[in-house]
Amino acid sequence: MIEAMARLIPISEELTNADPRLLALKNDLPHGEPWGWALAQAILSATALAKKVMSRAPTGLLSLMDEELEELRQLRESLRKAHPLSDLGTRPAVEAEWAALEVLEKGHAEELVALYQRFGHAPFATRGAFVWDGALRVVARPDPATFECLVGYDQQIKRLRSNVERFLSRKPGLQTLLYGARGTGKSTAVRALRTVYETSGLRLIELFPEGFDSLPKLFETLYDLPQRFILFIDDLSFDQDSTLFRKFKSLLEGALFERPENVLLIATSNRRNLVRETWEDREGPAPWESSEELHSLADRFGLVLTFPPFDKRRYLEAVACHLRTELDDATTEAALRFALEGRGFSGRSAKQFADSWA
């Protein structure tokens, strides 16, 4: 068995100890013979090696990579013989895992370099949704949002998708603000982008305010990766004296650190001006300059999409979409009563009614 040591492709404890119980408990494996999948995941998790070769692979490193691939094949055979297992998996393999398994079985260093250049490394090679609060966290079960029931916003969705498709084609995308009434589907529209475009290389990272200070650390992680990343800020607004206001301006306008070209910012807000203004803000020594700075923050977005409030007709269309049927009189009456109890006409209340009625 391979002993723990410095390696280009680190080997985890459940493989070095050859304990199937550890493998079964600690690894999220695809269906099939488990040892090959575990080693394929080790290949995709070799972050330092992937970063080293994504732009250029020195000749001497290629020979070392060939040696390690051969060692991994020998390890796989010894594990199979010592612990013949049929299946410890719970899901289908994703494309990057299949490609890594193929390299493990018969590839050479050049194919391994091509693997990293195409898929990058874990977790981005195999996962599509993340949160950032100063540390990167994988969203194991992301919201399977779709555009299907965002009724009445066809033009907004068309422009949003067109901008993201341009970004996915390696052209500059416009930083985007979606603003409008609560419950109109702004956040759902952003999350639906991941659902539709994840297989095209799109990744969604929701940024929490406590992660603003450590953005350079996140950007350093994302540089040179082949995926395209939407940095998503939900329900954006600031108090005038908030330190986050200045930090967010730097994120939009640029700062000493460079924002990677594979990162696109999309934010949602219920406020067109983004910053809550007080009476004192209007009567300060330089009220015009202060007001202009606050009100112009939204203007720094290259694309601003408005989501106007629902009316009764749009609300009932959304209810019918969620229920996947035309509404009869009884359902219409119940849906209207549900909204008028205080929830109002919105896409959110339409979904809530459909969930309660189904």
LUMDO-345433 format. One line per 10 residues: number of its first residue (from 1); their letters; for each residue x, y, z of C-alpha. Coordinates in nm, 2 decimals. Example, Ala and Ser with C-alpha at 12.3 -4.5 7.8 and 13.67 -1.06 7.14 Angstrom:
! LUMDO-345433
1) AS) 1.23 -0.45 0.78  1.37 -0.11 0.71
END
This chain:
! LUMDO-345433
1) MIEAMARLIP) 0.00 0.00 0.00  0.11 0.36 -0.07  0.24 0.53 0.24  0.14 0.89 0.32  0.39 1.13 0.16  0.42 1.45 -0.05  0.25 1.38 -0.38  0.13 1.57 -0.69  -0.21 1.39 -0.64  -0.27 1.36 -0.27
11) ISEELTNADP) -0.43 1.03 -0.15  -0.69 1.04 0.12  -0.69 0.84 0.44  -0.96 0.60 0.33  -0.73 0.49 0.04  -0.40 0.49 0.22  -0.56 0.28 0.50  -0.76 0.07 0.25  -1.06 0.07 0.47  -1.39 0.03 0.28
21) RLLALKNDLP) -1.59 0.15 0.57  -1.41 0.49 0.56  -1.46 0.50 0.19  -1.84 0.43 0.22  -1.89 0.69 0.49  -1.67 0.98 0.39  -1.69 0.98 0.01  -1.98 1.09 -0.21  -1.92 0.84 -0.49  -2.10 0.77 -0.82
31) HGEPWGWALA) -2.25 0.43 -0.90  -2.01 0.16 -0.99  -1.68 0.00 -0.86  -1.58 0.25 -0.59  -1.20 0.24 -0.59  -1.17 0.39 -0.94  -1.41 0.66 -0.86  -1.23 0.75 -0.54  -0.90 0.78 -0.73  -1.07 0.99 -1.00
41) QAILSATALA) -1.19 1.22 -0.73  -0.84 1.24 -0.59  -0.72 1.35 -0.94  -0.98 1.62 -0.95  -0.90 1.74 -0.60  -0.53 1.79 -0.67  -0.57 2.17 -0.66  -0.20 2.27 -0.65  -0.12 2.05 -0.95  -0.42 2.17 -1.14
51) KKVMSRAPTG) -0.33 2.54 -1.08  0.03 2.47 -1.19  -0.05 2.31 -1.52  -0.37 2.50 -1.63  -0.17 2.77 -1.80  0.16 2.58 -1.87  0.31 2.24 -1.78  0.69 2.22 -1.75  0.84 1.92 -1.93  1.00 1.78 -1.61
61) LLSLMDEELE) 0.66 1.79 -1.43  0.50 1.59 -1.71  0.73 1.30 -1.65  0.65 1.31 -1.27  0.28 1.31 -1.36  0.32 1.00 -1.57  0.49 0.83 -1.28  0.21 0.92 -1.04  -0.06 0.80 -1.29  0.11 0.46 -1.31
71) ELRQLRESLR) 0.13 0.45 -0.93  -0.24 0.52 -0.91  -0.32 0.24 -1.15  -0.12 0.00 -0.94  -0.29 0.12 -0.62  -0.63 0.07 -0.79  -0.55 -0.29 -0.87  -0.42 -0.37 -0.52  -0.74 -0.21 -0.37  -0.96 -0.41 -0.60
81) KAHPLSDLGT) -0.79 -0.74 -0.50  -0.78 -0.66 -0.13  -1.14 -0.53 -0.12  -1.35 -0.64 -0.42  -1.66 -0.41 -0.39  -1.93 -0.37 -0.65  -2.10 -0.04 -0.57  -2.09 0.22 -0.29  -2.23 0.50 -0.50  -2.55 0.70 -0.46
91) RPAVEAEWAA) -2.57 0.90 -0.78  -2.46 0.91 -1.15  -2.12 1.04 -1.23  -2.08 1.39 -1.37  -1.88 1.47 -1.68  -1.56 1.57 -1.51  -1.56 1.24 -1.31  -1.60 1.03 -1.62  -1.31 1.23 -1.78  -1.09 1.18 -1.47
101) LEVLEKGHAE) -1.16 0.81 -1.46  -1.07 0.78 -1.83  -0.73 0.95 -1.76  -0.68 0.72 -1.46  -0.74 0.41 -1.67  -0.54 0.48 -1.98  -0.42 0.84 -1.99  -0.08 1.01 -1.98  0.04 1.34 -1.85  -0.08 1.53 -2.16
111) ELVALYQRFG) -0.43 1.40 -2.11  -0.42 1.49 -1.74  -0.31 1.85 -1.83  -0.60 1.86 -2.08  -0.84 1.74 -1.81  -0.74 2.03 -1.58  -0.75 2.28 -1.85  -1.10 2.18 -1.94  -1.25 2.12 -1.60  -1.02 2.29 -1.35
121) HAPFATRGAF) -1.03 2.12 -1.01  -1.27 2.03 -0.73  -1.51 2.15 -0.61  -1.57 2.37 -0.92  -1.52 2.07 -1.16  -1.81 1.88 -1.01  -2.03 2.13 -0.82  -2.24 2.43 -0.94  -2.35 2.63 -0.64  -2.15 2.78 -0.35
131) VWDGALRVVA) -2.17 3.05 -0.08  -1.89 3.28 0.03  -1.89 3.43 0.37  -1.51 3.45 0.40  -1.48 3.08 0.33  -1.61 2.89 0.03  -1.89 2.64 0.10  -2.05 2.40 -0.14  -2.43 2.40 -0.16  -2.50 2.03 -0.16
141) RPDPATFECL) -2.86 2.06 -0.28  -2.90 2.38 -0.47  -3.24 2.53 -0.55  -3.36 2.38 -0.88  -3.51 2.71 -0.98  -3.64 2.76 -1.34  -3.77 3.05 -1.54  -4.10 2.87 -1.62  -4.34 3.05 -1.38  -4.18 3.39 -1.39
151) VGYDQQIKRL) -4.48 3.52 -1.58  -4.50 3.87 -1.72  -4.12 3.92 -1.72  -4.03 3.78 -2.06  -3.83 4.08 -2.18  -3.63 4.10 -1.85  -3.55 3.73 -1.86  -3.45 3.76 -2.22  -3.20 4.04 -2.15  -3.07 3.87 -1.84
161) RSNVERFLSR) -3.00 3.54 -2.03  -2.86 3.72 -2.33  -2.60 3.89 -2.11  -2.51 3.57 -1.94  -2.48 3.38 -2.26  -2.24 3.65 -2.39  -2.04 3.61 -2.07  -2.03 3.23 -2.12  -1.90 3.28 -2.47  -1.59 3.45 -2.32
171) KPGLQTLLYG) -1.70 3.80 -2.40  -1.74 4.07 -2.13  -2.07 4.06 -1.95  -2.24 4.36 -1.79  -2.26 4.38 -1.41  -2.64 4.34 -1.35  -2.89 4.48 -1.11  -3.25 4.33 -1.08  -3.47 4.55 -0.88  -3.84 4.57 -0.81
181) ARGTGKSTAV) -4.11 4.47 -0.56  -4.07 4.18 -0.32  -4.18 3.84 -0.44  -4.16 3.92 -0.81  -3.90 3.65 -0.88  -3.57 3.84 -0.90  -3.38 3.59 -0.69  -3.54 3.30 -0.86  -3.43 3.44 -1.20  -3.07 3.45 -1.09
191) RALRTVYETS) -3.08 3.10 -0.94  -3.25 2.97 -1.25  -2.93 3.07 -1.45  -2.74 2.80 -1.27  -3.01 2.54 -1.34  -3.00 2.62 -1.71  -2.63 2.69 -1.77  -2.44 2.47 -1.52  -2.37 2.22 -1.79  -2.22 2.50 -2.00
201) GLRLIELFPE) -1.97 2.58 -1.73  -2.16 2.84 -1.52  -2.11 2.84 -1.15  -2.31 3.05 -0.89  -2.15 3.19 -0.58  -2.38 3.37 -0.34  -2.19 3.64 -0.16  -2.28 3.73 0.20  -2.19 4.07 0.34  -1.94 3.92 0.59
211) GFDSLPKLFE) -1.74 3.79 0.29  -1.68 4.14 0.13  -1.35 4.19 0.32  -1.20 3.86 0.19  -1.30 3.90 -0.18  -0.93 3.91 -0.29  -0.89 3.56 -0.14  -1.20 3.44 -0.34  -1.08 3.60 -0.66  -0.74 3.44 -0.62
221) TLYDLPQRFI) -0.91 3.10 -0.61  -1.11 3.17 -0.92  -0.83 3.30 -1.15  -0.75 3.08 -1.44  -1.04 2.84 -1.38  -1.22 2.74 -1.70  -1.57 2.79 -1.55  -1.75 3.12 -1.55  -1.88 3.25 -1.22  -2.18 3.46 -1.12
231) LFIDDLSFDQ) -2.11 3.64 -0.79  -2.47 3.68 -0.66  -2.57 3.93 -0.40  -2.93 3.90 -0.29  -3.15 4.17 -0.14  -2.88 4.44 -0.16  -2.92 4.77 0.03  -2.70 4.97 0.26  -2.74 5.23 0.54  -2.56 5.55 0.44
241) DSTLFRKFKS) -2.29 5.51 0.70  -2.24 5.14 0.63  -1.88 5.04 0.57  -2.01 4.79 0.32  -2.12 5.07 0.09  -1.76 5.17 0.02  -1.65 4.81 -0.02  -1.93 4.74 -0.26  -1.83 5.04 -0.47  -1.48 4.90 -0.49
251) LLEGALFERP) -1.63 4.57 -0.61  -1.82 4.75 -0.89  -1.56 5.00 -0.99  -1.24 4.80 -0.93  -0.98 4.83 -0.66  -0.62 4.76 -0.61  -0.70 4.39 -0.66  -0.82 4.28 -1.01  -1.15 4.12 -1.05  -1.11 3.80 -1.27
261) ENVLLIATSN) -1.25 3.82 -1.62  -1.44 3.50 -1.55  -1.65 3.66 -1.27  -1.98 3.85 -1.33  -2.16 4.04 -1.06  -2.54 4.01 -1.04  -2.74 4.17 -0.75  -3.10 4.20 -0.66  -3.26 4.48 -0.46  -3.60 4.61 -0.36
271) RRNLVRETWE) -3.46 4.96 -0.37  -3.37 5.14 -0.69  -3.12 5.37 -0.50  -2.98 5.08 -0.29  -2.88 5.32 0.00  -3.13 5.42 0.27  -3.12 5.80 0.30  -3.21 5.99 0.62  -3.32 6.35 0.66  -2.97 6.43 0.79
281) DREGPAPWES) -2.82 6.31 0.47  -3.03 6.57 0.28  -2.92 6.87 0.51  -2.55 6.81 0.54  -2.28 7.06 0.43  -2.27 6.92 0.08  -2.61 6.76 0.04  -2.61 6.76 -0.34  -2.28 6.58 -0.37  -2.38 6.33 -0.10
291) SEELHSLADR) -2.71 6.26 -0.26  -2.56 6.21 -0.60  -2.30 5.96 -0.47  -2.58 5.76 -0.30  -2.82 5.77 -0.59  -2.57 5.69 -0.85  -2.46 5.36 -0.71  -2.72 5.17 -0.91  -2.60 5.35 -1.22  -2.27 5.17 -1.19
301) FGLVLTFPPF) -2.44 4.85 -1.31  -2.42 4.81 -1.68  -2.75 4.64 -1.70  -3.05 4.73 -1.48  -3.37 4.52 -1.51  -3.69 4.63 -1.35  -3.94 4.38 -1.21  -4.27 4.57 -1.15  -4.53 4.46 -0.90  -4.78 4.19 -0.98
311) DKRRYLEAVA) -5.15 4.26 -1.05  -5.44 4.02 -1.01  -5.42 3.89 -1.37  -5.04 3.81 -1.34  -5.09 3.65 -1.00  -5.36 3.41 -1.13  -5.13 3.33 -1.43  -4.86 3.24 -1.19  -5.09 3.02 -0.98  -5.20 2.84 -1.29
321) CHLRTELDDA) -4.84 2.78 -1.40  -4.74 2.64 -1.06  -5.05 2.41 -1.05  -5.00 2.32 -1.42  -5.37 2.35 -1.50  -5.63 2.61 -1.60  -5.80 2.75 -1.29  -6.17 2.67 -1.23  -6.39 2.91 -1.04  -6.33 2.75 -0.70
331) TTEAALRFAL) -5.96 2.76 -0.74  -5.96 3.12 -0.86  -6.17 3.22 -0.57  -5.95 3.04 -0.32  -5.63 3.19 -0.48  -5.77 3.54 -0.46  -5.88 3.49 -0.10  -5.53 3.36 -0.02  -5.36 3.68 -0.16  -5.61 3.92 -0.01
341) EGRGFSGRSA) -5.56 3.78 0.34  -5.25 4.00 0.36  -5.00 3.83 0.13  -5.07 4.04 -0.17  -5.04 3.97 -0.54  -4.69 3.84 -0.61  -4.50 3.54 -0.75  -4.41 3.43 -0.41  -4.77 3.42 -0.28  -4.87 3.24 -0.60
351) KQFADSWA) -4.62 2.97 -0.53  -4.73 2.95 -0.16  -5.09 2.91 -0.26  -5.01 2.64 -0.52  -4.81 2.45 -0.25  -5.10 2.47 -0.01  -5.36 2.38 -0.28  -5.18 2.09 -0.45
END
